[in-house]
């Protein structure tokens, strides 16, 4: 008979919550890296080419391949639960141009 293990969860004294609007990162044979960021307007102009956004990396998480897979499974399960309760999550790119299909190639490779 297997012994039960109790896990006590505590927050570090340095714990802080970070709200992020996006993530980027990548992987190597050894780990996965996710950097979470926020954007804010840096300058405004009537001309599109002169507008600028400042992207600030808030935090980076480095995961082993098995931890990354567990995180992916956890996220998929919780997204399904969320959508069952509140309806489908639409992404901004989907809402603006539903016929255009883009991949998240910017997430591949380290920054």
N, C-alpha and C positions, 0 to 999 in steps of 0.2 A: 504494500500500500504506500502510495506516494505521500510524502509529508507536505503539509500546507505551508506556504510562505506568505507572511503578512508583509505588505509594503506600506510603509508610512510615507505620505507625501507632504513635503514641507516646501515653502517658497524660500529661496535664497534671500539673504539680507539685501542683495543688489537687484532683486527682482523688479522688473518694470514691464508694463504692457506697452506695446507698440501697435498703432493702427497703421496699416499699409494699404495702398491702393494697387500695388502690383509686386511682382517678383521677377527676378532674373537670376541666372546662374548656369550651372552645367555640371558635368561629371568627369571624373577620371576613372581609371581602373580601380581606384582605391576608395573614393568617396563621392558624395553628391554635395553641392554647395548651392544654397538658396539665399539670395540677398533680397530683402524686402525694402521697398522704396515708397516715397511719397513725391508727388510733383506739385510745383507751385509756379504760377506765372512769373516770369522774370521781367518781361517787357511787353507792352502792348503797342500795336501799330495797326493802321488801316490796311497795310500791305501784309499779306500772309507770310511772305518770306522773311519779314523782319520780326515776327513774333518769336519769343523764346520761352522755354520752360526750364526751370531748374529741377533736376531730379536728385533727391537726397536719399542715399542709402541709409536706412535706419539701423539695420542689423543684418548679420549673416549667420546662417545655421549650416553646420557641416555634419553630414550624416553618413554612416556606413551604408553600403548597398542594402543590407537587410533592413536597417532602420528606415531607409528611404522607401523601400517596398511596403513596410508596415504603415508608414505615413500615408502613402498613396492609397492603400486599402482602407485605412481609417477615413481619409477624406472622401473617397467614393461612397462609402457607407453613409457618412453623415450628410453628404450632398443629396443622396437619394432620400434620406429621412426628411431633410429640409424641403425638398421639392414635393414630397408626398403631403407635407403639412401646408405649404405656402404656394405651391405651383412652381412651374419651371423658372429657372434662373436664366435671364437673357443677358448676354454680354453686349457691351456697347458696340463692338464691331458688328455683331449679328443684327442688332437693332438698326444700325445705320445702313448696312448693305447685306441683306440676308442671302443674296445669291453669290456673293464673293466668299470664297473659302481660303482662309489663310492658316498657315501652320505657325507654331510658336518657335520658330527656328532661333529667335534671339535668346532662348533659354539654354541652348546648347553651348558648351564650352565655358571656361572660366572667363570672368571679366578681366 
